[in-house]
Amino acid sequence: MPKIIAHNRKASHDYFLTDRFEAGLVLQGTEIKSIRKGSVQLKDSYISFVNHEAFIKEMHISPYEFGNRFNHNETRIRKLLLHKDEIKKLQEKVKLKGFTVVPVSLYLDKGRAKLEIALAKGKNLHDKRESEKAKDAKREIEKALKHQY
């Protein structure tokens, strides 16, 4: 059972998430220690592609408090480890209008940091309102069923 470290709630609010992928991360020594401590933020991060390689940008990993001069840069560009065919599929979809790739969650699986990324299509304002209405209606139904028993 993987331990979820960080979750990007803004992603499901701003986008329709379709295909999901699991990617490994290329990290420096003190970064994994900060991740295990839970000092990660995915809020404004995004995925970009350069020369058939995937990179995550603007992911904030706080400096490790016991790290010395070898501590890492907080928002450096980090390489994602994906299969070649997955990168190709994502790049083809991103070329289509309105699609992007966003990080959804960061978790530890067997001691290794994994990033769940999703192919996403942007929501319009009325789509966000409909999602909010559906979420409120579901919450009200669950509340009524809970009090019924």
ZAMARGU-4260 file (C-alpha; in steps of 0.2 Angstrom, whole numbers, plus 5000, padded with zeros to 4 digits):
<rodrens>
0) 5000/5000/5000 | 5008/5016/4994 | 5010/5031/5007 | 5003/5047/4999 | 5014/5062/5003
5) 5006/5076/4993 | 4990/5078/4983 | 4987/5091/4970 | 4968/5096/4973 | 4969/5111/4961
10) 4972/5098/4947 | 4955/5090/4949 | 4946/5107/4951 | 4954/5115/4936 | 4955/5100/4924
15) 4945/5085/4918 | 4958/5071/4922 | 4958/5057/4909 | 4972/5045/4907 | 4984/5042/4922
20) 5002/5036/4923 | 5014/5032/4936 | 5032/5040/4934 | 5048/5039/4944 | 5058/5054/4949
25) 5076/5058/4947 | 5081/5065/4964 | 5096/5071/4974 | 5101/5065/4991 | 5092/5077/5002
30) 5076/5078/4991 | 5071/5061/4996 | 5073/5064/5014 | 5062/5080/5013 | 5049/5070/5003
35) 5049/5056/5017 | 5046/5070/5029 | 5032/5077/5019 | 5039/5094/5014 | 5032/5094/4996
40) 5020/5105/4987 | 5013/5101/4969 | 5001/5116/4968 | 5008/5126/4954 | 5019/5112/4946
45) 5017/5106/4928 | 5025/5093/4916 | 5034/5098/4900 | 5043/5088/4887 | 5060/5091/4879
50) 5069/5080/4867 | 5057/5065/4870 | 5060/5067/4889 | 5047/5072/4903 | 5052/5085/4916
55) 5042/5092/4931 | 5044/5110/4934 | 5039/5121/4949 | 5037/5106/4961 | 5042/5113/4978
60) 5053/5102/4989 | 5058/5111/5005 | 5077/5110/5010 | 5081/5096/5021 | 5084/5104/5038
65) 5099/5093/5043 | 5107/5095/5025 | 5122/5106/5024 | 5130/5114/5009 | 5124/5099/4999
70) 5106/5104/5000 | 5096/5105/4985 | 5087/5119/4975 | 5069/5120/4980 | 5061/5121/4963
75) 5074/5114/4952 | 5068/5105/4936 | 5067/5086/4939 | 5067/5072/4926 | 5053/5060/4926
80) 5056/5042/4922 | 5043/5035/4910 | 5042/5022/4896 | 5046/5028/4879 | 5029/5024/4872
85) 5020/5033/4887 | 5030/5049/4883 | 5026/5047/4865 | 5007/5045/4869 | 5007/5060/4880
90) 5017/5071/4868 | 5004/5067/4854 | 4989/5071/4866 | 4997/5088/4872 | 4999/5093/4854
95) 4980/5093/4853 | 4971/5109/4858 | 4967/5110/4876 | 4976/5095/4883 | 4990/5096/4896
100) 4999/5085/4908 | 4997/5088/4927 | 5004/5080/4942 | 4990/5073/4953 | 4999/5065/4968
105) 5016/5060/4975 | 5018/5044/4985 | 5031/5032/4991 | 5030/5014/4985 | 5043/5002/4992
110) 5054/5016/4997 | 5054/5025/4980 | 5046/5041/4976 | 5032/5040/4963 | 5022/5053/4954
115) 5005/5050/4947 | 5002/5061/4932 | 4987/5063/4922 | 4982/5069/4905 | 4970/5083/4908
120) 4958/5095/4898 | 4955/5112/4905 | 4938/5116/4913 | 4928/5131/4909 | 4919/5142/4922
125) 4902/5133/4920 | 4910/5116/4920 | 4918/5120/4937 | 4901/5126/4944 | 4893/5110/4938
130) 4906/5100/4946 | 4904/5110/4962 | 4885/5107/4962 | 4887/5088/4959 | 4899/5087/4973
135) 4887/5097/4985 | 4872/5086/4979 | 4882/5070/4983 | 4887/5077/5000 | 4869/5081/5004
140) 4863/5063/4999 | 4877/5055/5010 | 4872/5066/5024 | 4854/5062/5023 | 4857/5043/5021
145) 4869/5044/5036 | 4855/5052/5047 | 4842/5040/5041 | 4850/5025/5049
</rodrens>
